[in-house]
């Protein structure tokens, strides 16, 4: 069912005030203005299903400015060399730029999904995946649902440095690697510094996505870069570095549905190896099928040892399993790092940390 204009404008306001606020001055400004503009917001009426979101509108504009980097609007886009901050001309230029290319914008919006492959989230996920691997006996198979280009599947090949709020530093991963990730690690009241193993052994890996990104295709890589927020060029540089590293050994990426094809995707990995299923900011896109996904995980866990590592907003992932945890719902702009295992169909749920959306910070929670 198509999304109405009022709902689209509401989503744009939420994107501006919750997701982009204090994180991306450019996107906060543009989304807030778009939420009050019927013509610009109306471009999202061509989006598929639940894709009518601020992230898709911003990615579409970013892709178009990538293709026309000499346009005056580019001076507000650091990703293409711009260095101006938001001013009185930013919105008028953005509006005219996008509406002059409305046909191209609608074509992108109608044919694309928001594809995020935030490499820095590997630093958030690593402590949970290594905890699952320790419980599993050391070696695991890794299946990422909603994998995009599958860059998180290479987490065992990245180096990590966690800066603790008490001054302590934790390091993990190989000594020599092209991808180094830094993450601030705070401790909530009553929490203790987590143990972060130096090494993670992944014997097999695969990704499942409705539209996997082939990084060997320049246009696909450009779209993935366009989905990165334009005033955060460091994220784009890290994406390119991880993409180059992945080119040496590409994981298997499977086209399919997160619910209907979960079991068949898992079956491509060795059945005698404990399985870790990974999701990161995916369940919000499943809408009413989130409960079906949890049931599919439970059924899969009945057939083989399985851990689910999630980095998702509480309401999207853990709330059905551990309802009433209002402490995990706040602050609204932070997700929760979860680790779940099923024992005879009963979930053992651990909320390990609250996490910033792009991997820059995590707050470890008490057991």
SULDANOR-V121716 format. One line per field, one symbol per residue. psi: psi as a letter, one per 20 degrees, with the letter a starting at -180 (. if undefined). burial: I if it has 24 or more other ideal C-beta (glycine too) atoms within 12 Angstrom, else O. A space follows every 50 residues. Layout:
BEGIN
psi->???
burial->???
END
This chain:
BEGIN
psi->pqprhghghghggggghgghpignhghggghgghijohgghihiiiqpcj inrhhhghhghghhhhimiiqhhiijnhhkjqjqrpaiigggggghgghh khghghgghhiqqpopmohiihhhhghgghgghghijgqrqpopplidik hiijhijqqqopoqijiqppqrrqhoqhoppppporprpiqqpqpoqhqp oohqqqqpqhmqpoiiohhghhgghhiqphkmhhhgghghghghhhhhnp rpppprqhghjgghghiiqpijpqppppqolghhiicijhhhghhhgghh iiiqppqopqnrqghhfhghhmqjmhhiiqqhjqapoqppqpolippopp ohqqqqhkjiqqopqq.
burial->OOIOIOOIIIIIIIIIOIIIOOIIIIIIIIIIIIIOIOOIIIIIIIIOOI IIIIIIIIIIIIIIIIOOOOIOIIIIIIIIOIOOOIOOOIIOIIIOIIIO IIOIIIOIIOOIIIIIIIIIIIIIIIIIIIIIIIIIOOIIIIIIIIIIII IIIIIIIIIIIIOIOOOOOIIIIOOOIOIIIIIIIIOIOOOOOIOIIOII IIOIIIIIIIIIIIIOOOOIIIIIIIIIIIIIOOIIOIIIIIIOIIOOOI IIIIOIOIIOIIIOIIOIIOOOIIIIIIIIIIIIIIOOOIOOIIOIIIOI IOOIIIIIIIIIIIOIIIIIIIOOOOOIOOOOIIIIIIIIIIOOOOIOII IIIIIIIIIIIIIIIOO
END
